Amino acid sequence: MERQLSFLGGGGGGGGDKRKSKESPGKRGDSPLHLAARAGNSGKVREILHNCGDPKGLLSKLNLEGETPLYTAAENGHVGAVIEVLKHSNLDSASIAARNGFDPFHVAAKQGHL
């Protein structure tokens, strides 16, 4: 099983916690897609969405802060990851607001990424 570190771009080698699998959400409750989007790893985002059976369900999955994968990519200014997510999104999943009240487009503007 891959470890979460692989979503950050590397192969996961080094001193990572070997007990964390790709199903382990961590303290934010991030899914593997959240992690890839947050890290700006557009290749991994594309791979996850291509290989999952239900991209729409995966895209509307919220972490503990109520953030979608699109939100995490937009918040961090990762244009490539945003583009990959939007290829599979609809208006409903793209406009889900986080617990803080911001949707992905508002948080991108707030962070100066638009």
C-alpha positions as CSV (number, residue, x, y, z in Angstrom):
1,M,0.0,0.0,0.0
2,E,1.2,3.5,-0.8
3,R,1.8,5.9,2.1
4,Q,0.5,9.4,2.2
5,L,3.9,10.8,1.5
6,S,3.7,9.6,-2.1
7,F,1.0,12.2,-2.8
8,L,3.5,14.9,-2.1
9,G,5.3,14.0,-5.2
10,G,8.0,11.5,-4.2
11,G,7.9,7.8,-3.8
12,G,7.4,8.0,-0.1
13,G,10.9,7.0,0.8
14,G,12.7,8.3,3.8
15,G,11.6,8.7,7.3
16,G,7.8,8.8,6.9
17,D,5.4,7.0,9.2
18,K,5.0,3.6,7.7
19,R,1.7,2.9,9.5
20,K,-0.2,5.6,7.5
21,S,-1.7,4.1,4.5
22,K,-3.5,5.8,1.7
23,E,-6.8,5.3,3.6
24,S,-5.4,7.1,6.7
25,P,-6.9,10.6,6.6
26,G,-4.5,12.2,9.1
27,K,-5.5,15.0,11.5
28,R,-7.3,17.1,8.9
29,G,-9.4,14.2,7.6
30,D,-8.0,14.6,4.1
31,S,-8.6,11.9,1.5
32,P,-5.8,10.9,-0.8
33,L,-7.4,13.3,-3.4
34,H,-7.3,16.1,-0.8
35,L,-3.6,15.4,-0.1
36,A,-2.7,15.4,-3.8
37,A,-4.7,18.6,-4.4
38,R,-3.2,20.3,-1.4
39,A,0.3,19.4,-2.5
40,G,-0.4,20.6,-6.1
41,N,0.4,17.2,-7.5
42,S,-1.8,17.4,-10.6
43,G,-0.5,14.1,-12.0
44,K,-1.6,12.3,-8.8
45,V,-4.9,14.1,-8.9
46,R,-5.4,13.0,-12.5
47,E,-4.5,9.4,-11.6
48,I,-6.8,9.2,-8.6
49,L,-9.8,10.7,-10.6
50,H,-9.1,8.4,-13.6
51,N,-8.9,5.3,-11.5
52,C,-11.7,5.8,-9.1
53,G,-15.2,4.5,-9.8
54,D,-17.1,7.6,-8.7
55,P,-15.2,10.9,-9.4
56,K,-18.3,13.0,-8.6
57,G,-18.6,11.4,-5.1
58,L,-14.9,11.8,-4.5
59,L,-14.9,15.5,-5.5
60,S,-17.7,16.3,-3.1
61,K,-16.1,14.5,-0.1
62,L,-15.3,16.9,2.7
63,N,-12.5,16.8,5.2
64,L,-12.9,17.8,8.9
65,E,-12.9,21.5,7.9
66,G,-15.6,21.0,5.3
67,E,-13.1,21.5,2.5
68,T,-13.4,19.7,-0.9
69,P,-10.3,18.7,-2.9
70,L,-11.0,21.7,-5.2
71,Y,-11.0,24.0,-2.2
72,T,-7.6,22.7,-1.0
73,A,-6.1,23.1,-4.4
74,A,-7.6,26.6,-4.9
75,E,-6.6,27.8,-1.4
76,N,-2.9,26.9,-2.2
77,G,-2.9,28.4,-5.7
78,H,-2.3,25.0,-7.4
79,V,-3.6,25.8,-10.9
80,G,-2.8,22.4,-12.4
81,A,-4.6,20.6,-9.7
82,V,-7.6,22.9,-9.9
83,I,-7.8,22.3,-13.7
84,E,-7.7,18.5,-13.2
85,V,-10.4,18.7,-10.5
86,L,-12.6,21.0,-12.6
87,K,-12.5,18.5,-15.5
88,H,-14.6,16.1,-13.4
89,S,-16.6,18.7,-11.4
90,N,-20.1,20.1,-11.9
91,L,-21.5,23.3,-10.5
92,D,-22.7,21.7,-7.3
93,S,-19.4,20.1,-6.4
94,A,-17.4,23.2,-7.5
95,S,-19.4,25.5,-5.3
96,I,-19.4,23.7,-2.0
97,A,-18.5,26.1,0.8
98,A,-16.2,25.0,3.6
99,R,-17.1,25.5,7.3
100,N,-15.6,28.9,7.2
101,G,-18.2,30.0,4.6
102,F,-15.8,30.3,1.6
103,D,-16.2,28.3,-1.5
104,P,-13.1,27.4,-3.7
105,F,-13.3,30.5,-5.8
106,H,-13.7,32.9,-2.9
107,V,-10.8,31.3,-1.0
108,A,-8.6,31.5,-4.1
109,A,-9.4,35.3,-4.4
110,K,-8.9,35.8,-0.7
111,Q,-5.4,34.2,-1.0
112,G,-4.5,36.3,-4.0
113,H,-4.6,33.5,-6.5
114,L,-7.1,35.0,-8.9
